[in-house]
């Protein structure tokens, strides 16, 4: 086999591997819509999230367990993530609509504090925003985000159990249908 043939063979194998990776990622993203978390993993993921403390936009450490007893929608996002930016206005509306009924959104920005604060102010986020780094992504992974992608949303009921997770954008109507029975 000539050197040119070897190089073409390696390039072909590499191209095949990259294509297979993109196809697998697409399949995982599309099947990751609304997933009921298994009970054992769900409880561990919820315990991990509720045991965490992260700084808010004013650098005050906030324990996520302070919202136990409410229906929590924990949303992992970033200011540079377009799907995140598109879904947050709907979260703001749902917080207004159901906040008095015991719903609380908690945004966990996987971002620089300054960028998260600027975006929060610009769009008018009306719920707690915490800032995390790799610690935040470890929380998302514990709740089922094996791909490490954003946005990722976790719904925790009043007793502290994960009832659903969603990798990717979440529409207002879908989210509303998921949280209303828990309120």
N, C-alpha and C positions, 0 to 999 in steps of 0.2 A: 504494500500500500504506500503510495507516495505521500509526501508531506502535505500536499494540497488536499488529497483525499482524507487524510487524518483530520486536518483542520476543518474541512467541511462536515465530517462525521461528528466531531466535537460540537461544532456550532449547531448542527441539527439536533443533537441530543439536548443541548442547552435550551434551544428554542422550544423543544417539546416539553421540557421540564417547566419552563416559565409558563407556557400555555396551560399545562395541567394545573399549575398552581393558581392561575387566575380563574380557571373553571371551577376548581375546588372552592376557592374563596367566594366566588359568586354563588355557588350552591349553598355554602354555609350561611352566607348573608341572607339569601332568600328564604331559607328554611328557618332562620332564627327569628321569625316574626314574633308571635306571641307564644312564649313557651312557659308551660307550667313547670316550675322547678320541682325536682324530686324531693320528697320530704326530708331525707337525711342531709343532702347537700344544701337544701333550702335553709334548714335550721342553722347549719354551720355558717352559711353565707350571711344570714341575718345576724347571727351572734357576732360575726367578725365586723360587720358594718356598725352595729349598735355599740360595740366596744371601742370604736375608733373615735379619735378627737383630731380635728383639723382646724387650722386658723381660718377665721372669717376675713372679710375684706379690710377690717380694722385691726388685724393681727391679734384678735382675741381668740384663744383656743376654745373651740366649741365641741362638746361631746354629742355625738349623734343620738345617744340614748335619751337626751332631754326631750325628744319628740316621741318617745315611746308612749303609746296610748292614743296616738293620732294615726290616721292613715297616712303613711309617708310615701311620697314619690321621690325617690332618690335618682337624680339625673346626672350622669357623668358627661361633661361637655367641655368644649374649648372654644375660645373666640375665633380661632382660625378654621373651625369645622363648619362648613356651610350647612349641612343637614341640621347641626345643632342650632345654628343661628335662625334657621327657618322654623323649628319647632318651639323654641322658647316663647315667642309671643302667645302661642296657644296655651302654654303652661301658665303664663301670667293671667290669662283670662280665666282658666280653670281655678287658679288660686283665689281670684276674686269671687268666683261663683260658689266655691265649696269650702273656702277657708273657715267660715263660721260653723260649718258642719263637721269640722274635725280633720280636714285635709291639709297637709302641709307638704309643699314641694321643698326639697333640699337640693340645690345645685352644687355639684362638686366639680369645680373647674380644674381641669388638668392643663394648667396654663400658668403663665406668669401673673402674679397678683395684680400688677398694674394694668395688664391687658384685660384681665377678667373684670376689674373694677371699672375700667373705661366702658367696656361693652355693657356691663350691668347698668351703669348710669345712663348710657345712651338709649337703651331699650326700655328701661324702667322696670327692672326685675323687682318684684314685690314679695320675694321669699328669700330665706337665708341662702347665701352663697358662701361656700367654703372653698379653700384653695388647697390643692394637693399636687403631688408630683408622682413619683413611682409608688409611693404609699397609697395614693388614691387608686392607681391602676391595680394594685394588689387587692384592694377592697372590691373593685369591679370583678376581678378574676375569681375571688372567693364566692361572689354571687352568681358566677356562671359565664362571665365574659372571657372565654378562652382565646378569642381572636385578638383581644387587646385593642378593639376598634371603638370609635365614638360615632354618634352618641350611644349611650347604653343606659337603660332605665330599669330601675328595680322598684317594685311595688311591695310595701311591707304593711301588713294589716295592724290593727290596734294591739294585738297580742304579741307582735314582734316576729311574725312569720312572713317569709317571702311568698306572695301569692302569684307573682308573675315577673318575668323579665323580658326585656325587648332590646335586641341589638339592632341599631339603625333607627331611622326616624319613626316617630310615633304620632299619628294624627290625633287631633282633639277628640273626634268622635270615638275612635278606638280606645283612647285612654279614659274617656268619660265612661264608656261602657265597662271598663275594667275596675274603676274606683267606686262608682255609684253603689254597687251592692255592698261594699265594705263600709260605707258611711253610715 
